[in-house]
Amino acid sequence: MSTTSIREASHAGSWYESDGNYLDQQLSTWLTEANNNTNNRLKTRAIIAPHAGYSYSGPTAAYAYKCIDPSDIDRVFLLGPSHHYSLNTCALTNHTHYETPLYDIKVDTQITNELYKTGLFSLMNKQQDSDEHSLEMHLPYIAKVFEKKRKDFQLIPILVGSLDSSKLEKYGQLLAPYLCDSKNLFVISSDFCHWGRRFSYTPHNPTDGEIWEYIEKLDRKGMDLIEKMSLADFHTYLRSTDNTICGRYPISVLLATIEQSKKVVPSSQLPKFSMQFVKYAQSSHVKKSNDSSVSYASAVLTVVG
């Protein structure tokens, strides 16, 4: 790992505002407007939230970030899918800091090194790191939520490739002790259904109503299985529907980690988890076959009791 290396905010000014003051106001507004009925902020251990341009998905993401109490969190594990290059493992960053228009976030190079030494991870090169938006789109929100302890928390970015069941099991075993540690927060980056010809995905059953209603029904079937924290059922759903959930592998890593925690974490240290989706939205309501949309959903994994 290099001594000091900053990953630039390559999507600032296009996917979200590059002006730090304006961005800060925007995030504050969305967080204020996110009316969650959750009182478990102290017990949030993971969130699932979207990574599209902020004008599309920013308000939805706020519902997940609103559930985080940063006061006792030291590390944020950020898992996102690889959009631009083929990857069949998970990859780590070689940078020491991630830039945001608010402030630079420090990477936990000690944990990153520990993970790399397991032999299960590759390293992103600078171009791959810079190109990927699934990680970057969460950085301003993380920076905002943790602004009062900006010097006292660190980031572990993980790019997640296409993983088979045996790899999911290995990553789950490795990450389980981290997930069960209250000092850690996991952020899972995913959009939901990408519907339209430009995504080569146009199923529709008229008995479900208009196309957008079909899409929501399709998404909610998957969301229900994620809430049940059943990796096998989620994979069966993906195979049967081919739903274009771009963060299917990061979500699968979270579900595998929850499952493996029951095997590798002592029962006395094993939290009881509960998953709940707190917001769902679509970029537009598709009514015609030549329209398109992307769905966004936010979920919260809390410790019960």
Helices and strands as residue ranges (DSSP letters): E 6-7, H 20-33, G 41-43, E 44-49, H 54-65, G 70-72, E 75-81, E 90-92, E 97-98, E 105-106, H 109-116, E 121-123, H 126-131, H 133-136, H 139-145, G 147-149, E 154-160, H 165-179, E 184-189, E 194-195, G 197-199, G 206-208, H 211-227, H 231-241, H 248-264, G 267-269, E 273-282, E 293-303
